[in-house]
């Protein structure tokens, strides 16, 4: 089973992912992060050097891209066209990095799908669906519904998507504090536009039936919302894990 966490940068995806992994390990539930899973295929998951680990992940991920090149040919072409159409004020190296990240996440997702067993749970805090953030969330460009719809119709979906909602004011504060590579000279107004574009993008995606049927939402009050009427078996498993993690987190804040 593949779980993907999606949401605006600084929404708390990595923090929640760590808590989920910790809780599952404590309960004896087998789970791993996507990067660890694909590196384990090469028996290199214990590599700790950040640079070497990144190079290995890139190599493995692009192998996954090549394996899926025919299946995802339309998606690859769409990503390429989208990057080429970016305004001139988007630097070349930023375009290159967007392409690198987008193809890397799709490649890793494909390798997970091909190698994960039924009893395994693999989680990505930024996976194939999250590439929408790289492609369409910019300061100077408003995301267009037609572009988002075309992307959603082509991108491979996880078994369960967990969307982290967050208050826009909190997101703006976090992004200003942490910075972001696609926000040059990060004034408050630029960060605000960037965050608004990100929130719009994900709110549009999660309303679409194709994603909605496998979606769980963690709102800003740390409550899980189930948008669909009937839960799939994978979504029910993830809902149980999320409820436990968020309940313990809330109890920790109250104590």
PEFEN-V698095 format. One record per pair of residues at least 24 apart in sequence whose ideal C-beta (glycine too) atoms are under 10 Angstrom apart, sorted by the first residue. I is the first residue (numbers start at 1). J is the second residue. If there is no record, write none. Layout:
I;J
I;J
//
This chain:
1;31
1;112
1;116
1;117
1;118
1;119
1;120
1;121
1;122
1;123
1;158
1;159
1;160
1;233
1;234
1;235
1;237
1;238
2;34
2;37
2;109
2;112
2;113
2;116
2;120
2;121
2;122
2;123
2;124
2;127
2;128
2;156
2;157
2;158
2;159
2;160
2;161
2;234
3;31
3;34
3;121
3;122
3;123
3;124
3;125
3;127
3;158
3;159
3;160
3;161
3;162
3;214
3;216
3;234
3;235
3;237
3;238
3;241
3;242
4;34
4;105
4;109
4;112
4;122
4;123
4;124
4;125
4;126
4;127
4;128
4;129
4;130
4;157
4;158
4;159
4;160
4;161
4;162
4;163
4;214
5;123
5;124
5;125
5;126
5;127
5;129
5;130
5;158
5;160
5;161
5;162
5;163
5;164
5;218
6;124
6;125
6;126
6;127
6;128
6;129
6;130
6;132
6;133
6;158
6;161
6;162
6;163
6;164
6;201
6;202
6;205
6;206
6;211
6;215
7;125
7;126
7;130
7;133
7;161
7;162
7;163
7;164
7;165
7;166
7;171
7;198
7;199
7;202
7;206
7;217
7;218
8;133
8;137
8;163
8;164
8;165
8;166
8;168
8;171
8;172
8;174
8;175
8;194
8;195
8;196
8;197
8;198
8;199
8;200
8;201
8;202
8;203
9;126
9;130
9;133
9;137
9;171
9;174
9;175
9;178
9;180
9;181
9;182
9;183
9;194
9;195
9;198
10;164
10;166
10;170
10;171
10;172
10;173
10;174
10;175
10;176
10;177
10;178
10;180
10;195
10;198
11;163
11;164
11;165
11;166
11;167
11;170
11;171
11;174
11;195
11;198
11;199
11;202
11;218
11;220
12;125
12;164
12;166
12;170
12;171
12;174
12;218
12;220
12;222
13;124
13;125
13;126
13;130
13;162
13;163
13;164
13;218
14;125
14;126
15;125
15;164
15;249
16;123
16;125
16;162
16;164
16;218
16;222
16;242
16;245
16;246
16;249
17;123
17;124
17;125
17;126
17;162
18;125
18;245
19;241
19;242
19;244
19;245
19;246
19;248
19;249
20;121
20;123
20;125
20;162
20;238
20;241
20;242
20;244
20;245
20;246
21;121
21;123
21;245
22;245
22;248
23;241
23;242
23;244
23;245
23;248
23;249
24;121
24;123
24;241
24;244
24;245
26;244
27;241
27;244
29;119
29;121
29;237
29;240
29;241
30;117
30;119
30;120
30;121
30;122
31;120
31;121
31;122
31;123
31;241
32;112
32;116
32;120
32;121
32;122
32;123
33;122
33;123
33;124
33;125
34;61
34;105
34;108
34;109
34;111
34;112
34;116
34;122
34;123
34;124
34;125
34;126
34;127
34;158
35;60
35;61
35;108
35;122
35;124
35;125
36;122
36;123
37;108
37;111
37;112
37;115
37;116
37;120
37;121
37;122
37;123
37;124
38;63
38;64
38;107
38;108
38;109
38;110
38;111
38;112
38;115
38;122
39;108
40;115
41;111
41;112
41;114
41;115
54;104
57;104
57;107
57;108
58;100
58;103
58;104
58;107
58;108
59;107
60;104
60;107
60;108
60;111
61;100
61;101
61;103
61;104
61;105
61;106
61;107
61;108
61;109
61;110
61;111
62;100
62;103
62;104
62;107
62;108
63;107
63;110
63;111
64;103
64;104
64;105
64;106
64;107
64;108
64;109
64;110
64;111
64;112
64;113
64;114
64;115
65;102
65;103
65;104
65;105
65;106
65;107
65;108
65;110
65;111
66;107
66;110
67;107
67;110
67;111
67;114
68;106
68;107
68;109
68;110
68;111
68;113
68;114
68;156
69;107
69;110
71;110
71;156
72;103
72;106
72;107
72;109
72;110
72;128
72;154
72;155
72;156
73;154
74;150
74;153
74;154
75;102
75;103
75;106
75;128
75;131
75;150
75;151
75;153
75;154
75;155
75;156
76;102
76;103
76;106
76;154
77;154
78;135
78;147
78;150
78;151
78;153
78;154
78;155
79;103
79;106
79;131
79;134
79;135
79;151
79;154
79;155
81;150
82;131
82;134
82;135
82;136
82;147
82;150
82;151
83;134
83;135
85;141
85;147
86;135
86;136
86;138
86;140
86;141
87;138
87;140
87;141
89;138
89;139
89;140
89;141
89;184
90;138
90;139
90;140
90;141
90;182
90;184
91;182
91;184
93;181
94;138
94;181
94;182
94;184
97;134
97;181
97;182
98;131
98;133
98;134
98;135
98;138
98;181
98;182
99;134
99;135
100;134
101;126
101;130
101;131
101;133
101;134
101;135
102;128
102;130
102;131
102;132
102;133
102;134
102;135
102;155
103;131
104;131
105;129
105;130
105;131
105;134
105;155
106;131
106;155
106;156
109;155
109;156
109;157
109;158
110;156
112;158
113;156
113;158
113;159
116;159
121;159
121;160
121;234
121;237
121;238
121;241
122;158
122;159
123;158
123;160
123;162
123;238
123;241
124;158
125;162
125;164
127;155
127;156
127;157
127;158
127;161
128;155
128;156
128;157
128;158
129;155
129;156
129;157
129;158
129;161
129;163
129;202
129;205
129;206
129;211
130;155
130;161
130;202
131;155
132;198
132;201
132;202
132;204
132;205
133;182
133;197
133;198
133;201
133;202
134;182
135;201
136;197
136;198
136;200
136;201
136;204
137;180
137;182
137;193
137;194
137;195
137;196
137;197
137;198
137;199
137;200
137;201
137;202
138;182
138;183
138;193
138;194
138;197
138;198
139;180
139;182
139;183
139;184
139;185
139;186
139;187
139;189
139;190
139;191
139;192
139;193
139;194
139;197
140;182
140;184
140;190
140;193
140;194
140;197
141;193
141;197
142;193
142;196
142;197
142;200
142;201
143;196
143;197
143;198
143;200
143;201
143;202
143;204
143;205
144;204
145;200
145;201
145;204
147;201
148;200
148;201
148;202
148;204
148;205
148;208
149;204
149;205
149;208
149;210
151;201
151;205
152;204
152;205
152;208
152;210
152;211
153;208
153;210
155;205
155;210
155;211
157;210
157;211
157;213
157;214
157;215
158;211
158;214
158;234
159;214
159;232
159;233
159;234
159;235
159;237
159;238
160;214
160;215
160;216
160;231
160;232
160;233
160;234
160;235
160;236
160;237
160;238
160;239
160;242
161;205
161;206
161;211
161;212
161;213
161;214
161;215
161;216
161;217
161;235
161;238
162;214
162;215
162;216
162;217
162;218
162;224
162;235
162;238
162;239
162;241
162;242
163;202
163;203
163;205
163;206
163;211
163;212
163;215
163;216
163;217
163;218
163;219
163;225
163;227
164;202
164;217
164;218
164;219
164;220
164;222
165;199
165;202
165;203
165;206
165;217
165;218
165;219
165;220
165;221
165;223
165;225
166;195
166;199
166;218
166;219
166;220
167;199
167;219
167;220
167;221
168;192
168;195
168;196
168;198
168;199
168;220
169;195
170;195
170;220
171;195
171;196
171;198
171;199
171;220
172;196
214;238
216;242
217;242
218;242
218;245
218;246
221;246
221;250
222;246
222;247
222;249
222;250
222;253
223;250
//
